[in-house]
Amino acid sequence: MKAVKDAAGKNTVKVILENCLLTKEEIKKSCELALEAGLDFVKTSTGFSTSGATPEDVALMKSVVGDKALVKAAGGVRTYDDAIKMIEAGASRLGTSGGVAIVQGKEHTNGY
């Protein structure tokens, strides 16, 4: 991660975890390593594995990175309520293909 951050210079760098495949301890350690490398974001998932972001995982990631990095919740954010839960848990960005539906108060039905 450090080599990527060094190569990126002043550009924003995020690491994408696949939280659904990791233990809580592995999520915590990954976030710690991201901080050590100076990354700007930690992201919950690619959105293409067995499940996406959960408020619990977002809160865990935020508890590790604090104000030193930002958390992006991605995968499974389909409704306005989902979006609010992720933001309340500590996400500063959301990755969703259903942005229009969320803003309209509808459920985005593609994906998980």
FILO-408240 format. One record per atom (N, C-alpha, C): residue in three letters; x, z, y. Coordinates in pm, whole numbers, plus 32768, in hexadecimal, padded with zeros to 4 digits. Layout:
! residues N
ALAXZY
...
END
This chain:
! residues 112
MET805280007F89
MET800080008000
MET80578000807D
LYS80C3804B8079
LYS811B805380ED
LYS81577FCB810D
ALA817E7F8080A6
ALA81B97EFB80BC
ALA81547E9D80FE
VAL80D77EA780D5
VAL806E7E538112
VAL805B7E7B81A3
LYS80557EFC81BF
LYS80437F2B8249
LYS80B97EFE829F
ASP81337F0A826B
ASP81A97EDF82B6
ASP81A37E4A82D3
ALA817B7DFC8270
ALA81737D6A8282
ALA81057D4382E4
ALA809C7D9482EB
ALA802B7D758343
ALA80477D9483D6
GLY80AD7DE283EE
GLY80CC7E048479
GLY805B7E5384B8
LYS802B7E24852A
LYS7FC17E6B8573
LYS7F357E458544
ASN7F2B7DED84E3
ASN7EA87DC584AF
ASN7E6A7E36845D
THR7DE77E3A845C
THR7D9C7E9F8411
THR7DAA7E84837C
VAL7DC37EEF8330
VAL7DD17EE4829F
VAL7D757F48825C
LYS7D2D7F1981F5
LYS7CD77F7281A7
LYS7CFD7F658114
VAL7CE77FD180CD
VAL7CF57FCE803C
VAL7C697FD68003
ILE7C4F7F837F9F
ILE7BCC7F847F5E
ILE7BDB7FC97ED7
LEU7B9880387EC9
LEU7B95807F7E49
LEU7B1D804B7DFB
GLU7B1A80667D7D
GLU7AA580497D2B
GLU7A7880D07CF6
ASN7A37811E7D4F
ASN7A1981AA7D32
ASN79CD81BF7CB0
CYS797781627C8B
CYS792981737C10
CYS798281747B93
LEU79FD81477BA1
LEU7A5B81457B30
LEU7AC281B57B38
LEU7AB882097B9E
LEU7B1A82727BB5
LEU7ADC82FC7BA7
THR7B2F835E7B84
THR7B0383E97B87
THR7B0784197C18
LYS7ACB848A7C32
LYS7ACF84C47CB8
LYS7B6084E07CE2
GLU7BB085117C84
GLU7C3D852B7CA3
GLU7C8884AB7CC4
GLU7C6A843F7C7D
GLU7CAB83BE7C9A
GLU7C8083887D22
ILE7C04839D7D47
ILE7BD583747DCC
ILE7C2183C27E37
LYS7C2B84457E25
LYS7C7384987E85
LYS7D05846D7E91
LYS7D47845A7E20
LYS7DD484327E21
LYS7DE683AA7E63
SER7D8C834D7E48
SER7D9482C87E85
SER7D8782D17F1D
CYS7D2E83267F4C
CYS7D1E83397FDC
CYS7D9B83798018
GLU7DD583D97FD2
GLU7E5084188001
GLU7EC183B1800B
LEU7ECD835B7FA7
LEU7F3482F37FAA
LEU7F1C8290801C
ALA7E9F82718035
ALA7E7E821780A4
ALA7EA882558129
LEU7E9182D68139
LEU7EBC831A81B3
LEU7F53831881C1
GLU7F9983378153
GLU802B83368156
GLU806282AE817D
ALA801D82458155
ALA804981BC8174
ALA801F81918201
GLY7FCD81E28243
GLY7FA281C282CA
GLY7F31815D82D3
LEU7EE4814F8266
LEU7E7680EF8268
LEU7E08811C82C7
ASP7DBB80BA82F5
ASP7D5380D38358
ASP7CCC80F4831A
PHE7CB080BC82A5
PHE7C2F80CC8263
PHE7C4180E981CF
VAL7BE581358198
VAL7BD1813E8107
VAL7B42810F80EE
LYS7B3180BB808A
LYS7AAE807F806D
LYS7A8480A67FE0
THR7A0480C27FCE
THR79D180F87F50
THR79D580987EDB
SER79C080177EF4
SER79B77FB97E84
SER79B87F297EB6
THR79CC7ED07E59
THR79C77E417E78
THR79377E117E84
GLY78DD7E597E43
GLY78527E2D7E3C
GLY78387DD47DC4
PHE789C7DC77D6D
PHE788D7D6D7CFA
PHE789F7DB47C74
SER78AB7E387C72
SER78BD7E807BF4
SER78377EB77BC5
THR783C7F227B78
THR77C37F557B38
THR77657F9F7B98
SER779A7FD27C06
SER774680117C6C
SER779380127CEF
GLY774C80347D59
GLY778A80327DDC
GLY779D80BD7E14
ALA779580C57E97
ALA77AE81417EDF
ALA774381A97EC2
THR776E82277EC2
THR771182977EBC
THR773182F37F32
PRO76CD83387F67
PRO76EA83967FD4
PRO775084007FAA
GLU774C84297F2C
GLU77AA848E7EFC
GLU783A845C7F03
ASP785083E17ED9
ASP78D783A87EDF
ASP790483947F6F
VAL78AA83677FC5
VAL78CC83568052
VAL78F683DC808E
ALA78A984458071
ALA78C984CB80A5
ALA794F84FB8070
LEU796B84E27FF1
LEU79EB85087FB6
LEU7A5E84C17FFD
MET7A50843F800E
MET7AB983F08051
MET7ACE842080E0
LYS7A6184398127
LYS7A6A846881B2
LYS7AAC84F181B8
SER7A9185478155
SER7ACE85CC8154
SER7B6585C48145
VAL7B95855B8105
VAL7C26854980F3
VAL7C658508816E
VAL7C29849C819F
VAL7C698452820D
VAL7C4C848D8296
GLY7BE184DB82A2
GLY7BC185178323
GLY7BB984AF8391
ASP7BFF84CA83FF
ASP7C00846D8470
ASP7C798412846F
LYS7CC784168403
LYS7D4283C683FC
LYS7D2A833883C9
ALA7CB88321838D
ALA7C92829B835C
ALA7BFA8294835E
LEU7BC7821C8351
LEU7B378206834F
LEU7B0881E882C1
VAL7A8A820682A6
VAL7A5081EE8222
VAL79E9817F822D
LYS79F3811E81D2
LYS799180B281CB
LYS794580BF8147
ALA78C180C78150
ALA786C80CD80DA
ALA783B804180BA
ALA784F80168040
ALA78257F8E8019
ALA77EA7F907F8D
GLY77887F3A7F79
GLY77497F2D7EF7
GLY76D17F887EEB
GLY765C7F507ED7
GLY75E47F9F7EC2
GLY75A07FD27F3F
VAL75D07FAB7FB4
VAL758F7FD48031
VAL75247F6B804E
ARG74A87F898026
ARG743D7F26802B
ARG73CD7F45808D
THR73C27FC380B5
THR73537FEA810D
THR738880358187
TYR7331804381EA
TYR735380918260
TYR737881208238
ASP732C815B81DD
ASP734981E381AF
ASP73D181EB816B
ASP73F481868119
ASP7479818280DC
ASP74E581828148
ALA74D1812F81AD
ALA753381248219
ALA754481A98261
ILE74D781EA8281
ILE74DD826B82C6
ILE752582D28271
LYS750882D681F0
LYS754A83378196
LYS75E183228196
MET760D82A68194
MET769D82898193
MET76DE82B38216
ILE769C82978284
ILE76D282BD8307
ILE76D783558313
GLU766E839982E8
GLU766C842B82ED
GLU76D884688293
ALA76FB84228227
ALA7762845381CB
ALA77EF843D8201
GLY77FB83E88268
GLY787E83D482A5
GLY78AD834682B2
ALA785D82E68288
ALA788582598295
ALA787F822E8327
SER78E581E58351
SER78E381AD83D8
SER78C3811983D6
ARG78C980DD835E
ARG78A68050834B
ARG7856804482CB
LEU78007FDE82C7
LEU77B27FC1824F
LEU77CC7F328225
GLY77DE7F1F81A5
GLY77E97E99816D
GLY77687E7C8121
THR771B7E1E8153
THR769C7DFE8113
THR767A7D6C812D
SER763C7D2E80CD
SER760B7CA680E3
SER757C7CA98116
GLY75457D228126
GLY74BA7D31814E
GLY74A77D6481DB
GLY75057D488234
GLY74FD7D7C82BC
GLY747B7D5C8304
VAL744D7CE082F7
VAL73D17CB8833B
VAL735B7D068302
ALA73527D0F827E
ALA72E47D59823F
ALA72E97DEC8267
ILE73617E26826B
ILE736E7EB38290
ILE733B7ECA831E
VAL73647E75837B
VAL73387E838406
VAL72A17E718413
GLN72687E1C83BE
GLN71D77E0583C1
GLN71897E708374
GLY71D17ECE8337
GLY718E7F3882EC
GLY715F7F0E8263
LYS71947EA08231
LYS716F7E6F81AD
LYS71DF7E8E814A
GLU71C27E7F80CA
GLU72297E928065
GLU72667E0C8042
HIS72EB7E088042
HIS73337D908016
HIS73367D957F7E
THR73057D2F7F3B
THR72F17D367EAA
THR735E7CF67E57
ASN73C07CB77E93
ASN742F7C7E7E45
ASN74987CE97E2D
GLY74E57CDE7DC2
GLY75517D3C7DA7
GLY75297DA57D43
TYR75627E1D7D52
TYR754E7E897CF1
TYR74BC7EAA7CE6
END
